[in-house]
Amino acid sequence: MPRENLRFLFFCAALLRAVDASPADISLDAELEDMLGALARGEDTREFELTGKGFEVHGPLANDLFVEAIDEVSDSVHAWTEAGERYDVAVSEVVADSYRRHRAATMLQFA
């Protein structure tokens, strides 16, 4: 996966965590939703190309929540790399976890 995608996905993971901790909502475009879903299922994402707008946040999202989420994602990636995992795999795993948590939180809202 290109490093630019890893960087973008890292921030997507933080954004999902921040949105889940706030009254804001997020809409993911189809390409991003497909890529995050594939990561969450452990599928190969090398063929995915992110060319759309990605996401749109609706409602208030406090900067401090986003900063905290970035710190959490960074700490999680660091833990994976400290355990001996490659950086790209660590980011992918953390992004997948953030997406799975977001989907679970979203499903609970509508249940």
MODELLER restraints for C-alpha pairs under 7 A, 6 or more apart:
rsr = mdl.restraints
at = mdl.atoms
rsr.add(forms.Gaussian(group=physical.xy_distance, feature=features.Distance(at['CA:1:A'], at['CA:46:A']), mean=5.60, stdev=0.5))
rsr.add(forms.Gaussian(group=physical.xy_distance, feature=features.Distance(at['CA:6:A'], at['CA:88:A']), mean=6.95, stdev=0.5))
rsr.add(forms.Gaussian(group=physical.xy_distance, feature=features.Distance(at['CA:6:A'], at['CA:91:A']), mean=6.73, stdev=0.5))
rsr.add(forms.Gaussian(group=physical.xy_distance, feature=features.Distance(at['CA:9:A'], at['CA:95:A']), mean=6.53, stdev=0.5))
rsr.add(forms.Gaussian(group=physical.xy_distance, feature=features.Distance(at['CA:10:A'], at['CA:91:A']), mean=6.46, stdev=0.5))
rsr.add(forms.Gaussian(group=physical.xy_distance, feature=features.Distance(at['CA:10:A'], at['CA:95:A']), mean=6.38, stdev=0.5))
rsr.add(forms.Gaussian(group=physical.xy_distance, feature=features.Distance(at['CA:13:A'], at['CA:95:A']), mean=5.04, stdev=0.5))
rsr.add(forms.Gaussian(group=physical.xy_distance, feature=features.Distance(at['CA:13:A'], at['CA:98:A']), mean=5.42, stdev=0.5))
rsr.add(forms.Gaussian(group=physical.xy_distance, feature=features.Distance(at['CA:13:A'], at['CA:99:A']), mean=6.81, stdev=0.5))
rsr.add(forms.Gaussian(group=physical.xy_distance, feature=features.Distance(at['CA:14:A'], at['CA:66:A']), mean=6.66, stdev=0.5))
rsr.add(forms.Gaussian(group=physical.xy_distance, feature=features.Distance(at['CA:14:A'], at['CA:69:A']), mean=4.84, stdev=0.5))
rsr.add(forms.Gaussian(group=physical.xy_distance, feature=features.Distance(at['CA:14:A'], at['CA:70:A']), mean=5.00, stdev=0.5))
rsr.add(forms.Gaussian(group=physical.xy_distance, feature=features.Distance(at['CA:14:A'], at['CA:73:A']), mean=6.04, stdev=0.5))
rsr.add(forms.Gaussian(group=physical.xy_distance, feature=features.Distance(at['CA:15:A'], at['CA:66:A']), mean=6.38, stdev=0.5))
rsr.add(forms.Gaussian(group=physical.xy_distance, feature=features.Distance(at['CA:16:A'], at['CA:98:A']), mean=6.68, stdev=0.5))
rsr.add(forms.Gaussian(group=physical.xy_distance, feature=features.Distance(at['CA:16:A'], at['CA:102:A']), mean=6.28, stdev=0.5))
rsr.add(forms.Gaussian(group=physical.xy_distance, feature=features.Distance(at['CA:17:A'], at['CA:69:A']), mean=5.87, stdev=0.5))
rsr.add(forms.Gaussian(group=physical.xy_distance, feature=features.Distance(at['CA:17:A'], at['CA:98:A']), mean=6.51, stdev=0.5))
rsr.add(forms.Gaussian(group=physical.xy_distance, feature=features.Distance(at['CA:18:A'], at['CA:65:A']), mean=5.42, stdev=0.5))
rsr.add(forms.Gaussian(group=physical.xy_distance, feature=features.Distance(at['CA:18:A'], at['CA:66:A']), mean=5.11, stdev=0.5))
rsr.add(forms.Gaussian(group=physical.xy_distance, feature=features.Distance(at['CA:18:A'], at['CA:69:A']), mean=5.60, stdev=0.5))
rsr.add(forms.Gaussian(group=physical.xy_distance, feature=features.Distance(at['CA:19:A'], at['CA:25:A']), mean=6.11, stdev=0.5))
rsr.add(forms.Gaussian(group=physical.xy_distance, feature=features.Distance(at['CA:19:A'], at['CA:26:A']), mean=6.96, stdev=0.5))
rsr.add(forms.Gaussian(group=physical.xy_distance, feature=features.Distance(at['CA:19:A'], at['CA:61:A']), mean=6.81, stdev=0.5))
rsr.add(forms.Gaussian(group=physical.xy_distance, feature=features.Distance(at['CA:20:A'], at['CA:102:A']), mean=6.54, stdev=0.5))
rsr.add(forms.Gaussian(group=physical.xy_distance, feature=features.Distance(at['CA:22:A'], at['CA:61:A']), mean=6.34, stdev=0.5))
rsr.add(forms.Gaussian(group=physical.xy_distance, feature=features.Distance(at['CA:23:A'], at['CA:59:A']), mean=6.79, stdev=0.5))
rsr.add(forms.Gaussian(group=physical.xy_distance, feature=features.Distance(at['CA:23:A'], at['CA:60:A']), mean=6.62, stdev=0.5))
rsr.add(forms.Gaussian(group=physical.xy_distance, feature=features.Distance(at['CA:24:A'], at['CA:57:A']), mean=6.85, stdev=0.5))
rsr.add(forms.Gaussian(group=physical.xy_distance, feature=features.Distance(at['CA:24:A'], at['CA:58:A']), mean=5.62, stdev=0.5))
rsr.add(forms.Gaussian(group=physical.xy_distance, feature=features.Distance(at['CA:24:A'], at['CA:59:A']), mean=4.42, stdev=0.5))
rsr.add(forms.Gaussian(group=physical.xy_distance, feature=features.Distance(at['CA:24:A'], at['CA:60:A']), mean=5.33, stdev=0.5))
rsr.add(forms.Gaussian(group=physical.xy_distance, feature=features.Distance(at['CA:24:A'], at['CA:61:A']), mean=5.79, stdev=0.5))
rsr.add(forms.Gaussian(group=physical.xy_distance, feature=features.Distance(at['CA:25:A'], at['CA:57:A']), mean=5.79, stdev=0.5))
rsr.add(forms.Gaussian(group=physical.xy_distance, feature=features.Distance(at['CA:25:A'], at['CA:58:A']), mean=5.07, stdev=0.5))
rsr.add(forms.Gaussian(group=physical.xy_distance, feature=features.Distance(at['CA:25:A'], at['CA:59:A']), mean=6.34, stdev=0.5))
rsr.add(forms.Gaussian(group=physical.xy_distance, feature=features.Distance(at['CA:26:A'], at['CA:55:A']), mean=6.75, stdev=0.5))
rsr.add(forms.Gaussian(group=physical.xy_distance, feature=features.Distance(at['CA:26:A'], at['CA:56:A']), mean=5.64, stdev=0.5))
rsr.add(forms.Gaussian(group=physical.xy_distance, feature=features.Distance(at['CA:26:A'], at['CA:57:A']), mean=4.43, stdev=0.5))
rsr.add(forms.Gaussian(group=physical.xy_distance, feature=features.Distance(at['CA:26:A'], at['CA:58:A']), mean=5.95, stdev=0.5))
rsr.add(forms.Gaussian(group=physical.xy_distance, feature=features.Distance(at['CA:27:A'], at['CA:55:A']), mean=5.42, stdev=0.5))
rsr.add(forms.Gaussian(group=physical.xy_distance, feature=features.Distance(at['CA:27:A'], at['CA:56:A']), mean=5.16, stdev=0.5))
rsr.add(forms.Gaussian(group=physical.xy_distance, feature=features.Distance(at['CA:27:A'], at['CA:57:A']), mean=6.44, stdev=0.5))
rsr.add(forms.Gaussian(group=physical.xy_distance, feature=features.Distance(at['CA:28:A'], at['CA:54:A']), mean=5.89, stdev=0.5))
rsr.add(forms.Gaussian(group=physical.xy_distance, feature=features.Distance(at['CA:28:A'], at['CA:55:A']), mean=4.34, stdev=0.5))
rsr.add(forms.Gaussian(group=physical.xy_distance, feature=features.Distance(at['CA:28:A'], at['CA:56:A']), mean=6.62, stdev=0.5))
rsr.add(forms.Gaussian(group=physical.xy_distance, feature=features.Distance(at['CA:29:A'], at['CA:53:A']), mean=6.94, stdev=0.5))
rsr.add(forms.Gaussian(group=physical.xy_distance, feature=features.Distance(at['CA:29:A'], at['CA:54:A']), mean=5.24, stdev=0.5))
rsr.add(forms.Gaussian(group=physical.xy_distance, feature=features.Distance(at['CA:29:A'], at['CA:55:A']), mean=5.73, stdev=0.5))
rsr.add(forms.Gaussian(group=physical.xy_distance, feature=features.Distance(at['CA:31:A'], at['CA:50:A']), mean=6.20, stdev=0.5))
rsr.add(forms.Gaussian(group=physical.xy_distance, feature=features.Distance(at['CA:31:A'], at['CA:52:A']), mean=6.93, stdev=0.5))
rsr.add(forms.Gaussian(group=physical.xy_distance, feature=features.Distance(at['CA:32:A'], at['CA:50:A']), mean=6.65, stdev=0.5))
rsr.add(forms.Gaussian(group=physical.xy_distance, feature=features.Distance(at['CA:32:A'], at['CA:54:A']), mean=5.70, stdev=0.5))
rsr.add(forms.Gaussian(group=physical.xy_distance, feature=features.Distance(at['CA:35:A'], at['CA:45:A']), mean=6.51, stdev=0.5))
rsr.add(forms.Gaussian(group=physical.xy_distance, feature=features.Distance(at['CA:35:A'], at['CA:48:A']), mean=6.48, stdev=0.5))
rsr.add(forms.Gaussian(group=physical.xy_distance, feature=features.Distance(at['CA:36:A'], at['CA:96:A']), mean=6.47, stdev=0.5))
rsr.add(forms.Gaussian(group=physical.xy_distance, feature=features.Distance(at['CA:36:A'], at['CA:99:A']), mean=6.47, stdev=0.5))
rsr.add(forms.Gaussian(group=physical.xy_distance, feature=features.Distance(at['CA:38:A'], at['CA:45:A']), mean=6.59, stdev=0.5))
rsr.add(forms.Gaussian(group=physical.xy_distance, feature=features.Distance(at['CA:39:A'], at['CA:45:A']), mean=6.81, stdev=0.5))
rsr.add(forms.Gaussian(group=physical.xy_distance, feature=features.Distance(at['CA:39:A'], at['CA:92:A']), mean=6.73, stdev=0.5))
rsr.add(forms.Gaussian(group=physical.xy_distance, feature=features.Distance(at['CA:39:A'], at['CA:96:A']), mean=5.30, stdev=0.5))
rsr.add(forms.Gaussian(group=physical.xy_distance, feature=features.Distance(at['CA:40:A'], at['CA:96:A']), mean=4.31, stdev=0.5))
rsr.add(forms.Gaussian(group=physical.xy_distance, feature=features.Distance(at['CA:40:A'], at['CA:97:A']), mean=6.78, stdev=0.5))
rsr.add(forms.Gaussian(group=physical.xy_distance, feature=features.Distance(at['CA:40:A'], at['CA:99:A']), mean=6.82, stdev=0.5))
rsr.add(forms.Gaussian(group=physical.xy_distance, feature=features.Distance(at['CA:40:A'], at['CA:100:A']), mean=6.32, stdev=0.5))
rsr.add(forms.Gaussian(group=physical.xy_distance, feature=features.Distance(at['CA:73:A'], at['CA:94:A']), mean=6.88, stdev=0.5))
rsr.add(forms.Gaussian(group=physical.xy_distance, feature=features.Distance(at['CA:76:A'], at['CA:94:A']), mean=6.59, stdev=0.5))
rsr.add(forms.Gaussian(group=physical.xy_distance, feature=features.Distance(at['CA:77:A'], at['CA:90:A']), mean=5.31, stdev=0.5))
rsr.add(forms.Gaussian(group=physical.xy_distance, feature=features.Distance(at['CA:77:A'], at['CA:91:A']), mean=5.76, stdev=0.5))
rsr.add(forms.Gaussian(group=physical.xy_distance, feature=features.Distance(at['CA:77:A'], at['CA:94:A']), mean=6.41, stdev=0.5))
rsr.add(forms.Gaussian(group=physical.xy_distance, feature=features.Distance(at['CA:80:A'], at['CA:90:A']), mean=5.35, stdev=0.5))
rsr.add(forms.Gaussian(group=physical.xy_distance, feature=features.Distance(at['CA:81:A'], at['CA:87:A']), mean=6.06, stdev=0.5))
rsr.add(forms.Gaussian(group=physical.xy_distance, feature=features.Distance(at['CA:81:A'], at['CA:90:A']), mean=6.32, stdev=0.5))
